[in-house]
Amino acid sequence: MQTVSTGLVVAIVGFFSSFPIVLQGLSAMGASGPEAASGLMSAAIAMGLAAIVLSFWYRQPISVAWSTPGAAVLAVSATPVEGFSGAIGAFLCAGALTVLAGLWRPLGRLAAAIPTTLAQAMLGGVLLPLCIVPFKAAVEVPWQALPVILTWFIAGRLNKLFAVPAAVVAAGLVVVLCAGDASVRPEQYLAAPVWTMPSLSLASAIGIGIPLFIVTMATQNIPGVAVMRSFGYTPNPGKLFSSVGGASLLSAPFGAPATCLAAITAAMCSNEDSHPDRDQRYWSAIMAGVFYCVFGVFAVAITGFAAHADPLLMGTLTGVALIGVMANATFAALEVPAEREAAILTFAITASGITVFGLGAAVWGLLAGGIAYLVTNRVR
């Protein structure tokens, strides 16, 4: 029962702390309502099944998640010219690169060799525009945004893990109260998969696929392995990367952006609160996977309910969910004094939101920061 309760808490934290970000990312990519519901469903089921299979196979608490930072990259990226099918092609590109990083060591080493400061600076720049939205909403729709912000802040003082789920509950109450006599009950409760034929272009692969791969590897996959090792487990990084990359390839045509290893929930499954016997803690990750699949089945009800919310309210929910992530990313980006100039250059260009030659700001930010990093190190 201890592993069941731990798995439930992990699934609640993992799903309800970030599903608004996933929905906003899919919407920015041009997904329709049914396509967004399918994407949320397939992402939840993919990470649930991957956690169940990998944890049972290796007898280790391998916690799997969707890429929250990757979804944030999508939320600030321009919609591909091909529409949502172009985004699906980019998802497949990111998944294929993850598989390749696990199978071909040079690519895995190359991904790991990207300076942490630059990867975190790129993530911080991506998150900045999203984290500003709650405060704009507090001015434009105060009676909707302020209850969510205050709930998030107060709940975070009690338990940081449940701050965002509490904000989700507050947002739900706001939607119900603002609906008046209109019904906010979803038309259906069980989700159905929607297949989207992918179309891959060089612009979407470079502008969306590669940033999605880099930010997922740097902020999810590599830290996820490190967290497991810190608790005394010995995961095989290559096999795990290839496995979650394979899950991404299978779920991408149904709208799922990226499946990856988890870091925060990996710690929840791996510590002694999960189970006194470290050899039994993998059951927590398995049970979390089961609950992820259950939540995924009802994804259409969640997206249907969210469709009744004011866009600024959903933006508020997304912003407060990402403030902690942005704070950590910014701290990590500026932690090394010798690399701060390159990091802040990456951060500023990424946050600008520019698009040049069809490539988004994240690509140009990482490229400019990388050049500055190399030049600075060469001179020094």
C-alpha atoms as a printed R data frame, in Angstrom:
    type eleno elety resid chain resno       x      y       z
1   ATOM     1    CA   MET     A     1   0.000  0.000   0.000
2   ATOM     2    CA   GLN     A     2   2.939  2.335   0.606
3   ATOM     3    CA   THR     A     3   4.095  2.008  -2.992
4   ATOM     4    CA   VAL     A     4   0.508  2.438  -4.238
5   ATOM     5    CA   SER     A     5   0.067  5.681  -2.293
6   ATOM     6    CA   THR     A     6   3.490  6.923  -3.413
7   ATOM     7    CA   GLY     A     7   2.629  6.099  -7.018
8   ATOM     8    CA   LEU     A     8  -0.654  8.003  -6.753
9   ATOM     9    CA   VAL     A     9   1.064 11.087  -5.328
10  ATOM    10    CA   VAL     A    10   3.743 10.909  -8.040
11  ATOM    11    CA   ALA     A    11   1.081 10.681 -10.778
12  ATOM    12    CA   ILE     A    12  -0.950 13.568  -9.338
13  ATOM    13    CA   VAL     A    13   2.143 15.769  -9.077
14  ATOM    14    CA   GLY     A    14   3.516 14.740 -12.470
15  ATOM    15    CA   PHE     A    15   0.241 15.067 -14.387
16  ATOM    16    CA   PHE     A    16  -1.634 17.950 -12.796
17  ATOM    17    CA   SER     A    17   1.461 20.114 -12.300
18  ATOM    18    CA   SER     A    18   2.157 20.340 -16.002
19  ATOM    19    CA   PHE     A    19  -0.778 19.299 -18.193
20  ATOM    20    CA   PRO     A    20  -1.707 22.987 -18.862
21  ATOM    21    CA   ILE     A    21   1.797 23.475 -20.290
22  ATOM    22    CA   VAL     A    22   1.381 20.479 -22.594
23  ATOM    23    CA   LEU     A    23  -2.009 21.749 -23.772
24  ATOM    24    CA   GLN     A    24  -0.620 25.218 -24.441
25  ATOM    25    CA   GLY     A    25   2.325 23.750 -26.358
26  ATOM    26    CA   LEU     A    26   0.044 21.605 -28.529
27  ATOM    27    CA   SER     A    27  -2.272 24.552 -29.149
28  ATOM    28    CA   ALA     A    28   0.689 26.694 -30.254
29  ATOM    29    CA   MET     A    29   1.589 23.952 -32.738
30  ATOM    30    CA   GLY     A    30  -1.846 24.222 -34.347
31  ATOM    31    CA   ALA     A    31  -3.569 21.242 -32.709
32  ATOM    32    CA   SER     A    32  -7.369 21.206 -32.765
33  ATOM    33    CA   GLY     A    33  -9.389 20.296 -29.656
34  ATOM    34    CA   PRO     A    34  -9.571 16.555 -30.442
35  ATOM    35    CA   GLU     A    35  -5.900 16.528 -31.500
36  ATOM    36    CA   ALA     A    36  -4.844 18.230 -28.247
37  ATOM    37    CA   ALA     A    37  -6.892 15.727 -26.217
38  ATOM    38    CA   SER     A    38  -5.310 12.881 -28.167
39  ATOM    39    CA   GLY     A    39  -1.846 14.348 -27.587
40  ATOM    40    CA   LEU     A    40  -2.411 14.657 -23.848
41  ATOM    41    CA   MET     A    41  -3.846 11.145 -23.679
42  ATOM    42    CA   SER     A    42  -1.068  9.535 -25.710
43  ATOM    43    CA   ALA     A    43   1.633 11.409 -23.760
44  ATOM    44    CA   ALA     A    44   0.201 10.213 -20.420
45  ATOM    45    CA   ILE     A    45  -0.260  6.626 -21.585
46  ATOM    46    CA   ALA     A    46   3.186  6.534 -23.221
47  ATOM    47    CA   MET     A    47   4.957  7.637 -20.060
48  ATOM    48    CA   GLY     A    48   2.767  5.352 -17.948
49  ATOM    49    CA   LEU     A    49   3.456  2.240 -20.014
50  ATOM    50    CA   ALA     A    50   7.164  3.104 -20.305
51  ATOM    51    CA   ALA     A    51   7.435  3.456 -16.511
52  ATOM    52    CA   ILE     A    52   5.643  0.137 -15.959
53  ATOM    53    CA   VAL     A    53   7.729 -1.834 -18.475
54  ATOM    54    CA   LEU     A    54  11.135 -0.316 -17.647
55  ATOM    55    CA   SER     A    55  10.685 -0.461 -13.870
56  ATOM    56    CA   PHE     A    56   9.479 -4.068 -13.975
57  ATOM    57    CA   TRP     A    57  12.185 -5.143 -16.433
58  ATOM    58    CA   TYR     A    58  15.129 -3.567 -14.597
59  ATOM    59    CA   ARG     A    59  13.657 -3.845 -11.068
60  ATOM    60    CA   GLN     A    60  14.569 -0.191 -10.470
61  ATOM    61    CA   PRO     A    61  12.314  2.844  -9.791
62  ATOM    62    CA   ILE     A    62  12.485  4.298 -13.295
63  ATOM    63    CA   SER     A    63  10.113  7.248 -13.289
64  ATOM    64    CA   VAL     A    64   9.060  8.478 -16.734
65  ATOM    65    CA   ALA     A    65   7.426 11.781 -17.674
66  ATOM    66    CA   TRP     A    66   6.451 13.917 -20.616
67  ATOM    67    CA   SER     A    67   8.904 16.703 -21.375
68  ATOM    68    CA   THR     A    68   7.554 19.749 -19.545
69  ATOM    69    CA   PRO     A    69  10.475 21.956 -20.698
70  ATOM    70    CA   GLY     A    70   9.946 20.612 -24.205
71  ATOM    71    CA   ALA     A    71   6.263 21.550 -24.077
72  ATOM    72    CA   ALA     A    72   7.308 25.034 -22.968
73  ATOM    73    CA   VAL     A    73   9.574 25.264 -26.043
74  ATOM    74    CA   LEU     A    74   6.556 24.408 -28.210
75  ATOM    75    CA   ALA     A    75   4.409 27.013 -26.454
76  ATOM    76    CA   VAL     A    76   6.717 29.853 -27.520
77  ATOM    77    CA   SER     A    77   7.552 28.485 -30.988
78  ATOM    78    CA   ALA     A    78   5.884 29.553 -34.212
79  ATOM    79    CA   THR     A    79   3.363 27.158 -35.725
80  ATOM    80    CA   PRO     A    80   5.004 25.192 -38.567
81  ATOM    81    CA   VAL     A    81   3.992 26.132 -42.090
82  ATOM    82    CA   GLU     A    82   2.632 22.594 -42.517
83  ATOM    83    CA   GLY     A    83   0.442 23.012 -39.418
84  ATOM    84    CA   PHE     A    84   0.143 20.339 -36.746
85  ATOM    85    CA   SER     A    85   1.407 17.663 -39.138
86  ATOM    86    CA   GLY     A    86   4.694 19.579 -39.330
87  ATOM    87    CA   ALA     A    87   4.875 19.576 -35.524
88  ATOM    88    CA   ILE     A    88   4.319 15.796 -35.532
89  ATOM    89    CA   GLY     A    89   7.273 15.470 -37.901
90  ATOM    90    CA   ALA     A    90   9.398 17.508 -35.478
91  ATOM    91    CA   PHE     A    91   8.284 15.277 -32.570
92  ATOM    92    CA   LEU     A    92   9.398 12.238 -34.562
93  ATOM    93    CA   CYS     A    93  12.735 13.924 -35.265
94  ATOM    94    CA   ALA     A    94  13.309 14.570 -31.538
95  ATOM    95    CA   GLY     A    95  12.329 10.998 -30.669
96  ATOM    96    CA   ALA     A    96  14.652  9.550 -33.321
97  ATOM    97    CA   LEU     A    97  17.563 11.659 -32.032
98  ATOM    98    CA   THR     A    98  16.890 10.390 -28.496
99  ATOM    99    CA   VAL     A    99  16.954  6.775 -29.706
100 ATOM   100    CA   LEU     A   100  20.155  7.498 -31.611
101 ATOM   101    CA   ALA     A   101  21.717  9.155 -28.542
102 ATOM   102    CA   GLY     A   102  21.136  5.935 -26.634
103 ATOM   103    CA   LEU     A   103  22.423  3.626 -29.355
104 ATOM   104    CA   TRP     A   104  25.300  5.731 -30.728
105 ATOM   105    CA   ARG     A   105  27.575  6.934 -27.965
106 ATOM   106    CA   PRO     A   106  29.140  9.874 -29.844
107 ATOM   107    CA   LEU     A   107  25.724 11.560 -30.172
108 ATOM   108    CA   GLY     A   108  24.954 10.873 -26.524
109 ATOM   109    CA   ARG     A   109  28.299 12.367 -25.526
110 ATOM   110    CA   LEU     A   110  27.680 15.357 -27.813
111 ATOM   111    CA   ALA     A   111  24.308 16.015 -26.168
112 ATOM   112    CA   ALA     A   112  25.911 15.702 -22.734
113 ATOM   113    CA   ALA     A   113  28.785 17.975 -23.813
114 ATOM   114    CA   ILE     A   114  26.508 20.980 -24.405
115 ATOM   115    CA   PRO     A   115  27.441 23.279 -21.490
116 ATOM   116    CA   THR     A   116  24.842 23.035 -18.760
117 ATOM   117    CA   THR     A   117  24.864 26.806 -18.382
118 ATOM   118    CA   LEU     A   118  23.844 27.309 -22.030
119 ATOM   119    CA   ALA     A   119  21.165 24.600 -21.979
120 ATOM   120    CA   GLN     A   120  19.683 26.063 -18.813
121 ATOM   121    CA   ALA     A   121  19.933 29.606 -20.218
122 ATOM   122    CA   MET     A   122  18.013 28.498 -23.306
123 ATOM   123    CA   LEU     A   123  15.362 26.925 -21.077
124 ATOM   124    CA   GLY     A   124  15.163 30.074 -18.935
125 ATOM   125    CA   GLY     A   125  14.747 32.242 -22.027
126 ATOM   126    CA   VAL     A   126  11.969 29.984 -23.294
127 ATOM   127    CA   LEU     A   127  10.154 30.144 -19.960
128 ATOM   128    CA   LEU     A   128  10.410 33.902 -19.351
129 ATOM   129    CA   PRO     A   129   7.540 34.981 -21.682
130 ATOM   130    CA   LEU     A   130   5.311 32.272 -20.197
131 ATOM   131    CA   CYS     A   131   6.098 33.258 -16.602
132 ATOM   132    CA   ILE     A   132   5.181 36.898 -17.285
133 ATOM   133    CA   VAL     A   133   1.607 36.017 -18.315
134 ATOM   134    CA   PRO     A   134   0.180 35.547 -14.769
135 ATOM   135    CA   PHE     A   135   1.038 39.133 -13.843
136 ATOM   136    CA   LYS     A   136  -0.411 40.537 -17.051
137 ATOM   137    CA   ALA     A   137  -3.539 38.504 -16.361
138 ATOM   138    CA   ALA     A   138  -3.674 39.837 -12.796
139 ATOM   139    CA   VAL     A   139  -4.201 43.308 -14.314
140 ATOM   140    CA   GLU     A   140  -6.543 42.354 -17.161
141 ATOM   141    CA   VAL     A   141  -8.676 39.669 -15.448
142 ATOM   142    CA   PRO     A   142  -7.870 40.079 -11.727
143 ATOM   143    CA   TRP     A   143 -10.878 38.162 -10.412
144 ATOM   144    CA   GLN     A   144  -9.772 35.106 -12.373
145 ATOM   145    CA   ALA     A   145  -5.984 35.299 -12.141
146 ATOM   146    CA   LEU     A   146  -5.457 36.472  -8.552
147 ATOM   147    CA   PRO     A   147  -7.220 33.505  -6.854
148 ATOM   148    CA   VAL     A   148  -5.008 31.118  -8.819
149 ATOM   149    CA   ILE     A   149  -1.808 33.047  -8.038
150 ATOM   150    CA   LEU     A   150  -2.644 33.359  -4.328
151 ATOM   151    CA   THR     A   151  -3.607 29.683  -4.059
152 ATOM   152    CA   TRP     A   152  -0.349 28.665  -5.724
153 ATOM   153    CA   PHE     A   153   1.681 30.926  -3.432
154 ATOM   154    CA   ILE     A   154  -0.016 29.875  -0.166
155 ATOM   155    CA   ALA     A   155  -0.027 26.152  -1.016
156 ATOM   156    CA   GLY     A   156   3.633 26.399  -1.984
157 ATOM   157    CA   ARG     A   157   4.481 27.648   1.513
158 ATOM   158    CA   LEU     A   158   2.919 24.463   2.926
159 ATOM   159    CA   ASN     A   159   4.140 21.919   0.365
160 ATOM   160    CA   LYS     A   160   5.837 22.892  -2.898
161 ATOM   161    CA   LEU     A   161   4.884 19.643  -4.618
162 ATOM   162    CA   PHE     A   162   1.182 20.393  -4.296
163 ATOM   163    CA   ALA     A   163   1.339 24.117  -5.101
164 ATOM   164    CA   VAL     A   164   0.452 23.684  -8.779
165 ATOM   165    CA   PRO     A   165  -2.208 20.973  -8.267
166 ATOM   166    CA   ALA     A   166  -3.843 23.327  -5.742
167 ATOM   167    CA   ALA     A   167  -3.725 26.106  -8.351
168 ATOM   168    CA   VAL     A   168  -5.379 23.734 -10.844
169 ATOM   169    CA   VAL     A   169  -8.235 23.186  -8.378
170 ATOM   170    CA   ALA     A   170  -8.552 26.955  -7.883
171 ATOM   171    CA   ALA     A   171  -8.647 27.498 -11.647
172 ATOM   172    CA   GLY     A   172 -11.357 24.862 -11.963
173 ATOM   173    CA   LEU     A   173 -13.468 26.654  -9.362
174 ATOM   174    CA   VAL     A   174 -12.932 29.945 -11.185
175 ATOM   175    CA   VAL     A   175 -14.128 28.381 -14.454
176 ATOM   176    CA   VAL     A   176 -17.249 27.022 -12.769
177 ATOM   177    CA   LEU     A   177 -18.050 30.323 -11.035
178 ATOM   178    CA   CYS     A   178 -17.497 32.371 -14.187
179 ATOM   179    CA   ALA     A   179 -19.645 30.072 -16.288
180 ATOM   180    CA   GLY     A   180 -22.853 31.347 -14.711
181 ATOM   181    CA   ASP     A   181 -25.800 29.363 -16.040
182 ATOM   182    CA   ALA     A   182 -23.766 27.775 -18.825
183 ATOM   183    CA   SER     A   183 -22.739 24.146 -18.386
184 ATOM   184    CA   VAL     A   184 -19.020 23.359 -18.286
185 ATOM   185    CA   ARG     A   185 -19.596 19.624 -18.338
186 ATOM   186    CA   PRO     A   186 -17.530 18.025 -21.135
187 ATOM   187    CA   GLU     A   187 -19.444 16.423 -23.975
188 ATOM   188    CA   GLN     A   188 -17.557 13.162 -23.474
189 ATOM   189    CA   TYR     A   189 -15.321 11.717 -20.788
190 ATOM   190    CA   LEU     A   190 -13.207  9.028 -22.437
191 ATOM   191    CA   ALA     A   191 -10.493 10.067 -24.865
192 ATOM   192    CA   ALA     A   192  -9.976  8.574 -28.316
193 ATOM   193    CA   PRO     A   193  -6.680  8.598 -30.227
194 ATOM   194    CA   VAL     A   194  -6.442 10.833 -33.285
195 ATOM   195    CA   TRP     A   195  -3.823  9.865 -35.873
196 ATOM   196    CA   THR     A   196  -2.077 12.749 -37.639
197 ATOM   197    CA   MET     A   197  -0.018 12.003 -40.709
198 ATOM   198    CA   PRO     A   198   3.410 13.575 -40.113
199 ATOM   199    CA   SER     A   199   5.117 15.874 -42.582
200 ATOM   200    CA   LEU     A   200   8.774 16.655 -41.948
201 ATOM   201    CA   SER     A   201  10.523 19.768 -43.210
202 ATOM   202    CA   LEU     A   202  14.056 20.969 -42.585
203 ATOM   203    CA   ALA     A   203  12.758 24.149 -40.916
204 ATOM   204    CA   SER     A   204  10.550 22.290 -38.421
205 ATOM   205    CA   ALA     A   205  13.262 19.693 -37.746
206 ATOM   206    CA   ILE     A   206  15.872 22.366 -36.955
207 ATOM   207    CA   GLY     A   207  13.542 24.939 -35.397
208 ATOM   208    CA   ILE     A   208  11.421 22.589 -33.266
209 ATOM   209    CA   GLY     A   209  12.806 19.035 -33.311
210 ATOM   210    CA   ILE     A   210  16.408 19.798 -32.341
211 ATOM   211    CA   PRO     A   211  15.562 22.297 -29.528
212 ATOM   212    CA   LEU     A   212  12.999 19.793 -28.218
213 ATOM   213    CA   PHE     A   213  15.680 17.076 -28.220
214 ATOM   214    CA   ILE     A   214  18.357 19.271 -26.591
215 ATOM   215    CA   VAL     A   215  16.181 20.681 -23.820
216 ATOM   216    CA   THR     A   216  14.702 17.241 -23.048
217 ATOM   217    CA   MET     A   217  18.114 15.573 -22.877
218 ATOM   218    CA   ALA     A   218  19.732 18.363 -20.839
219 ATOM   219    CA   THR     A   219  16.934 18.992 -18.341
220 ATOM   220    CA   GLN     A   220  15.139 15.632 -18.105
221 ATOM   221    CA   ASN     A   221  16.979 12.545 -19.374
222 ATOM   222    CA   ILE     A   222  20.489 13.234 -18.095
223 ATOM   223    CA   PRO     A   223  19.339 14.595 -14.676
224 ATOM   224    CA   GLY     A   224  16.921 11.654 -14.369
225 ATOM   225    CA   VAL     A   225  19.809  9.192 -14.583
226 ATOM   226    CA   ALA     A   226  21.828 11.291 -12.121
227 ATOM   227    CA   VAL     A   227  18.980 11.276  -9.576
228 ATOM   228    CA   MET     A   228  18.698  7.485  -9.705
229 ATOM   229    CA   ARG     A   229  22.455  7.124  -9.235
230 ATOM   230    CA   SER     A   230  22.339  9.444  -6.223
231 ATOM   231    CA   PHE     A   231  20.067  6.906  -4.500
232 ATOM   232    CA   GLY     A   232  22.427  4.008  -5.213
233 ATOM   233    CA   TYR     A   233  20.825  2.591  -8.361
234 ATOM   234    CA   THR     A   234  22.814  1.709 -11.482
235 ATOM   235    CA   PRO     A   235  20.682  2.504 -14.551
236 ATOM   236    CA   ASN     A   236  21.998  1.949 -18.068
237 ATOM   237    CA   PRO     A   237  21.671  5.427 -19.637
238 ATOM   238    CA   GLY     A   238  21.927  4.275 -23.248
239 ATOM   239    CA   LYS     A   239  19.164  1.692 -22.955
240 ATOM   240    CA   LEU     A   240  16.906  4.066 -21.040
241 ATOM   241    CA   PHE     A   241  17.403  6.887 -23.550
242 ATOM   242    CA   SER     A   242  16.606  4.553 -26.434
243 ATOM   243    CA   SER     A   243  13.540  3.216 -24.620
244 ATOM   244    CA   VAL     A   244  11.951  6.595 -23.902
245 ATOM   245    CA   GLY     A   245  12.930  7.729 -27.406
246 ATOM   246    CA   GLY     A   246  11.132  4.683 -28.805
247 ATOM   247    CA   ALA     A   247   8.059  5.547 -26.722
248 ATOM   248    CA   SER     A   248   8.200  9.050 -28.212
249 ATOM   249    CA   LEU     A   249   8.286  7.647 -31.750
250 ATOM   250    CA   LEU     A   250   5.269  5.412 -31.108
251 ATOM   251    CA   SER     A   251   3.166  8.131 -29.463
252 ATOM   252    CA   ALA     A   252   4.160 11.110 -31.638
253 ATOM   253    CA   PRO     A   253   1.679 10.416 -34.506
254 ATOM   254    CA   PHE     A   254  -1.101 10.669 -31.905
255 ATOM   255    CA   GLY     A   255   0.116 14.108 -30.789
256 ATOM   256    CA   ALA     A   256   2.512 13.398 -27.887
257 ATOM   257    CA   PRO     A   257   5.526 15.771 -27.963
258 ATOM   258    CA   ALA     A   258   8.226 13.793 -26.094
259 ATOM   259    CA   THR     A   259   8.531 11.014 -23.511
260 ATOM   260    CA   CYS     A   260  11.557 11.196 -21.232
261 ATOM   261    CA   LEU     A   261  13.031 10.196 -17.896
262 ATOM   262    CA   ALA     A   262  11.782 12.137 -14.890
263 ATOM   263    CA   ALA     A   263  13.973 13.860 -12.327
264 ATOM   264    CA   ILE     A   264  11.768 15.210  -9.506
265 ATOM   265    CA   THR     A   265   9.362 12.268  -9.439
266 ATOM   266    CA   ALA     A   266  12.345  9.900  -9.776
267 ATOM   267    CA   ALA     A   267  13.520 11.166  -6.396
268 ATOM   268    CA   MET     A   268  10.032 10.590  -4.961
269 ATOM   269    CA   CYS     A   269  10.060  6.981  -6.151
270 ATOM   270    CA   SER     A   270  13.671  6.298  -5.114
271 ATOM   271    CA   ASN     A   271  13.818  7.586  -1.541
272 ATOM   272    CA   GLU     A   272  12.983  5.730   1.675
273 ATOM   273    CA   ASP     A   273   9.487  7.252   1.863
274 ATOM   274    CA   SER     A   274   8.649  5.179  -1.194
275 ATOM   275    CA   HIS     A   275   9.449  1.900   0.617
276 ATOM   276    CA   PRO     A   276  11.874  0.948   3.418
277 ATOM   277    CA   ASP     A   277  13.309 -1.819   1.225
278 ATOM   278    CA   ARG     A   278  15.160 -0.191  -1.698
279 ATOM   279    CA   ASP     A   279  14.666 -3.384  -3.750
280 ATOM   280    CA   GLN     A   280  10.889 -2.885  -3.601
281 ATOM   281    CA   ARG     A   281  10.777  0.803  -4.533
282 ATOM   282    CA   TYR     A   282  10.385  0.063  -8.225
283 ATOM   283    CA   TRP     A   283   6.736 -0.746  -7.453
284 ATOM   284    CA   SER     A   284   6.159  2.964  -6.753
285 ATOM   285    CA   ALA     A   285   7.223  3.819 -10.304
286 ATOM   286    CA   ILE     A   286   5.043  1.004 -11.650
287 ATOM   287    CA   MET     A   287   1.993  2.236  -9.745
288 ATOM   288    CA   ALA     A   288   2.655  5.810 -10.897
289 ATOM   289    CA   GLY     A   289   2.631  4.461 -14.450
290 ATOM   290    CA   VAL     A   290  -0.733  2.798 -13.858
291 ATOM   291    CA   PHE     A   291  -2.263  6.046 -12.582
292 ATOM   292    CA   TYR     A   292  -0.754  8.011 -15.493
293 ATOM   293    CA   CYS     A   293  -2.583  5.678 -17.882
294 ATOM   294    CA   VAL     A   294  -5.851  6.191 -15.982
295 ATOM   295    CA   PHE     A   295  -5.481  9.971 -16.131
296 ATOM   296    CA   GLY     A   296  -4.677  9.713 -19.835
297 ATOM   297    CA   VAL     A   297  -7.905  7.868 -20.589
298 ATOM   298    CA   PHE     A   298  -9.864 10.859 -19.221
299 ATOM   299    CA   ALA     A   299  -7.729 13.448 -21.041
300 ATOM   300    CA   VAL     A   300 -10.604 14.521 -23.289
301 ATOM   301    CA   ALA     A   301 -12.682 15.488 -20.240
302 ATOM   302    CA   ILE     A   302  -9.767 17.539 -18.909
303 ATOM   303    CA   THR     A   303  -9.214 19.339 -22.214
304 ATOM   304    CA   GLY     A   304 -12.962 19.856 -22.645
305 ATOM   305    CA   PHE     A   305 -13.156 21.505 -19.244
306 ATOM   306    CA   ALA     A   306 -10.075 23.620 -19.967
307 ATOM   307    CA   ALA     A   307 -11.680 24.823 -23.214
308 ATOM   308    CA   HIS     A   308 -14.229 26.768 -21.144
309 ATOM   309    CA   ALA     A   309 -11.460 28.724 -19.392
310 ATOM   310    CA   ASP     A   310 -10.332 32.201 -20.412
311 ATOM   311    CA   PRO     A   311  -7.005 31.953 -22.312
312 ATOM   312    CA   LEU     A   312  -5.442 34.306 -19.757
313 ATOM   313    CA   LEU     A   313  -6.564 31.990 -16.959
314 ATOM   314    CA   MET     A   314  -4.857 29.029 -18.648
315 ATOM   315    CA   GLY     A   315  -1.831 31.239 -19.239
316 ATOM   316    CA   THR     A   316  -1.806 32.066 -15.528
317 ATOM   317    CA   LEU     A   317  -1.909 28.390 -14.634
318 ATOM   318    CA   THR     A   318   0.926 27.654 -17.058
319 ATOM   319    CA   GLY     A   319   3.006 30.555 -15.780
320 ATOM   320    CA   VAL     A   320   2.802 29.705 -12.080
321 ATOM   321    CA   ALA     A   321   3.609 26.072 -12.918
322 ATOM   322    CA   LEU     A   322   6.830 27.184 -14.597
323 ATOM   323    CA   ILE     A   323   8.089 29.887 -12.224
324 ATOM   324    CA   GLY     A   324  10.027 27.398 -10.086
325 ATOM   325    CA   VAL     A   325  11.492 25.748 -13.175
326 ATOM   326    CA   MET     A   326  12.583 29.124 -14.550
327 ATOM   327    CA   ALA     A   327  14.152 30.112 -11.224
328 ATOM   328    CA   ASN     A   328  16.213 26.915 -11.138
329 ATOM   329    CA   ALA     A   329  17.186 27.254 -14.805
330 ATOM   330    CA   THR     A   330  18.282 30.878 -14.395
331 ATOM   331    CA   PHE     A   331  20.316 30.056 -11.291
332 ATOM   332    CA   ALA     A   332  22.054 27.163 -13.058
333 ATOM   333    CA   ALA     A   333  22.698 29.327 -16.143
334 ATOM   334    CA   LEU     A   334  24.483 32.066 -14.157
335 ATOM   335    CA   GLU     A   335  26.196 29.808 -11.623
336 ATOM   336    CA   VAL     A   336  29.617 29.754 -13.390
337 ATOM   337    CA   PRO     A   337  31.089 33.291 -13.532
338 ATOM   338    CA   ALA     A   338  33.326 32.581 -16.540
339 ATOM   339    CA   GLU     A   339  30.312 31.426 -18.595
340 ATOM   340    CA   ARG     A   340  27.800 34.099 -17.596
341 ATOM   341    CA   GLU     A   341  28.260 36.283 -20.665
342 ATOM   342    CA   ALA     A   342  27.586 33.400 -23.040
343 ATOM   343    CA   ALA     A   343  24.681 32.238 -20.877
344 ATOM   344    CA   ILE     A   344  23.001 35.633 -20.669
345 ATOM   345    CA   LEU     A   345  23.416 36.040 -24.441
346 ATOM   346    CA   THR     A   346  21.658 32.715 -24.941
347 ATOM   347    CA   PHE     A   347  18.960 33.729 -22.455
348 ATOM   348    CA   ALA     A   348  18.302 37.162 -24.004
349 ATOM   349    CA   ILE     A   349  18.140 35.972 -27.618
350 ATOM   350    CA   THR     A   350  15.904 33.036 -26.717
351 ATOM   351    CA   ALA     A   351  13.560 35.249 -24.683
352 ATOM   352    CA   SER     A   352  13.306 37.734 -27.576
353 ATOM   353    CA   GLY     A   353  11.149 35.332 -29.574
354 ATOM   354    CA   ILE     A   354  12.762 36.249 -32.891
355 ATOM   355    CA   THR     A   355  12.428 34.096 -35.998
356 ATOM   356    CA   VAL     A   356  15.069 34.332 -38.732
357 ATOM   357    CA   PHE     A   357  15.140 32.136 -41.871
358 ATOM   358    CA   GLY     A   358  12.298 30.138 -40.360
359 ATOM   359    CA   LEU     A   359  14.349 29.188 -37.284
360 ATOM   360    CA   GLY     A   360  13.098 30.114 -33.827
361 ATOM   361    CA   ALA     A   361  14.781 32.083 -31.072
362 ATOM   362    CA   ALA     A   362  15.882 28.981 -29.127
363 ATOM   363    CA   VAL     A   363  18.098 27.860 -32.029
364 ATOM   364    CA   TRP     A   364  19.676 31.284 -32.497
365 ATOM   365    CA   GLY     A   365  20.121 31.754 -28.764
366 ATOM   366    CA   LEU     A   366  21.949 28.465 -28.354
367 ATOM   367    CA   LEU     A   367  24.024 29.097 -31.487
368 ATOM   368    CA   ALA     A   368  25.083 32.623 -30.426
369 ATOM   369    CA   GLY     A   369  25.763 31.512 -26.871
370 ATOM   370    CA   GLY     A   370  27.787 28.553 -28.107
371 ATOM   371    CA   ILE     A   371  29.966 30.786 -30.279
372 ATOM   372    CA   ALA     A   372  30.490 33.214 -27.382
373 ATOM   373    CA   TYR     A   373  31.315 30.279 -25.096
374 ATOM   374    CA   LEU     A   374  33.921 28.888 -27.508
375 ATOM   375    CA   VAL     A   375  35.501 32.288 -28.176
376 ATOM   376    CA   THR     A   376  35.646 33.142 -24.474
377 ATOM   377    CA   ASN     A   377  37.251 29.828 -23.577
378 ATOM   378    CA   ARG     A   378  39.739 30.086 -26.435
379 ATOM   379    CA   VAL     A   379  40.788 33.599 -25.395
380 ATOM   380    CA   ARG     A   380  41.024 32.612 -21.736
